[in-house]
Amino acid sequence: MRKFALVATLALISAFALTACNKDAGDQQAVQQQVQKVAKPTDPNDAKAWNSYLGQIVQQNMQGMTSDRPFPYLVPAGDTDEIKAGRERQLQNVQDVVARGVLPGNMLVFAGPDSAKTAEFILEAFKDAKPGSFKDVIVLFIGDTADQQRVTDALKPTSANFRFVAM
């Protein structure tokens, strides 16, 4: 559910940004400043706030992407049975995507309120990825600097174009 909300948010932001392309540069700067004003949410369970916050970061990091939209994965925080089951289903979906491969020019985005859980999610999702299988695919991890290196190391063999943005 959160994944779809993030996708909807990104679609709205993309549509808004495309509309802004037809206006002058001053209007574009105003739009960018409005988008940048979304602060990091303090409530890890506020999916709407997290989608807005993360959507702006994704929008700012889409350079080099040639597909029509990114593929965001919002990894939920928490340890209830329901949340764990949801994370496990999401992980299985991402593992299937990784096993099939992703076309060059696409972008996968991983983020969530708990950076350590998001990093573990990425490590688990890519553990069986074939060397070189993500060449020219952008993988964006939005998290804490403390988790950056282990994700970088895990993705290096895949040849993914890895990007990191600190929350």
Buried (B, 14 or more C-beta within 10 A) or exposed (E): EBBEBBBEBBEEBBEEBEEBEEEEEEEBEEBBEEBEEBEEBEEBEEBEBBBBBBBBBBBEBBEEBEBEBBBBBBBBBBEEEEBEEBBEEBBEEBBEBBEEEBEEBBBBBBBBBBBBBBBBBBBBBBEEBEEEBBEBBBBBBBBBEEBBEBBEEBBEBBBBBBBBBEB
